[in-house]
Amino acid sequence: SQEVQLLSTGDGPLQWVAGAYYFDGTAKIRPLNLVQGAAYDATFDEAAATPGGNITAITAKGPTRALAAYGQATYALTETTKLTAGLRYTSERRGYSYAVSGIGQIVPPAVPNDPEDPTDDGFYSPALIPLDAGTLPKRTFNKLTWRLAVDQNLAPDVMGYVSWNRGFKSGTYNLNDFSSTQVAVEPEKLDAYEIGIKSRLFDRALQLN
């Protein structure tokens, strides 16, 4: 990830910050081995050599690319009153792919040791082979969010404030749903409203918020 910021350096009534953010990463499952009919710590070869034993190996990855640009400014309307406004535009692209492989007695016989059908051995593979795989379409989630706030100094060490913040969490795929039919989780939006007082009393020995 990388982030670049520009900040105001003057001592005037307007203070501001602007910036850009970039993230590129991938969540991975590599691999998840599900052992059946063999020792829990069996290797692929040991599971294949165990009668009825098998291992299902699953890998999955969910790449994420995020871009954001933001800016926030605080203006002193008076010596005791400040107004803050900020905007952030976020774009996140999510993907998902998975692969399932197996070794050993992948499919057991319909009826074990069936004398009427001695040729039914189910499906056995002495080597790790692919069983299923899928890549889902990439989804991009875009959102504009903001912050609005007013701060009022009521006394030298007492400040009252009100604010409205809109937050955003992009949609995503479930990394543990090894299916090509899954649908991406939709994004979440949050509006947070606050009103309160921040104070430091008794020569700043006590803080009450």
Helices and strands as residue ranges (DSSP letters): E 2-7, E 14-36, H 44-49, E 54-76, E 81-107, E 123-155, E 158-169, E 188-201, E 206-208
